[in-house]
Amino acid sequence: MLSDYIFCDLQDIIKQWSKKCHLKTHEVSLKKQNIDNQYFEFIYYHF
């Protein structure tokens, strides 16, 4: 859940997210460039 990651470094979030969701590197990069509330909501709903 988001609350588990909210205090983590964004790099750590991206690593965890890519592991759990099996995202490709370019997809993670895209999300990294668009960090906003929707980004965090997307992570939240995918956990």
C-alpha positions as CSV (number, residue, x, y, z in Angstrom):
1,M,0.0,0.0,0.0
2,L,1.0,3.6,-0.5
3,S,1.5,4.2,3.2
4,D,4.3,1.6,3.2
5,Y,6.2,3.6,0.6
6,I,5.3,7.2,1.2
7,F,8.5,7.9,3.2
8,C,10.8,6.0,1.0
9,D,13.1,7.5,-1.6
10,L,11.4,7.7,-5.0
11,Q,14.1,5.4,-6.5
12,D,13.1,2.8,-3.9
13,I,9.4,3.2,-4.8
14,I,10.2,2.8,-8.5
15,K,12.3,-0.3,-7.8
16,Q,9.6,-1.9,-5.7
17,W,6.9,-1.0,-8.2
18,S,8.8,-2.4,-11.1
19,K,9.4,-5.7,-9.2
20,K,5.8,-6.0,-8.1
21,C,4.2,-5.0,-11.4
22,H,6.9,-6.3,-13.7
23,L,7.1,-3.1,-15.6
24,K,9.5,-2.5,-18.4
25,T,12.3,0.0,-17.8
26,H,10.9,2.6,-20.2
27,E,7.5,2.4,-18.5
28,V,9.1,3.1,-15.1
29,S,11.0,6.0,-16.7
30,L,7.8,7.5,-18.1
31,K,6.2,7.4,-14.6
32,K,9.4,8.9,-13.1
33,Q,9.0,11.9,-15.3
34,N,5.4,12.4,-14.3
35,I,5.5,12.4,-10.5
36,D,2.3,13.8,-9.2
37,N,-0.8,12.6,-7.2
38,Q,-1.9,10.4,-10.1
39,Y,1.5,8.7,-10.0
40,F,1.0,7.8,-6.4
41,E,-2.6,6.8,-6.9
42,F,-1.4,4.5,-9.7
43,I,1.1,2.9,-7.4
44,Y,-1.5,2.6,-4.6
45,Y,-4.1,0.9,-6.8
46,H,-1.5,-1.5,-8.3
47,F,-0.4,-2.8,-4.9
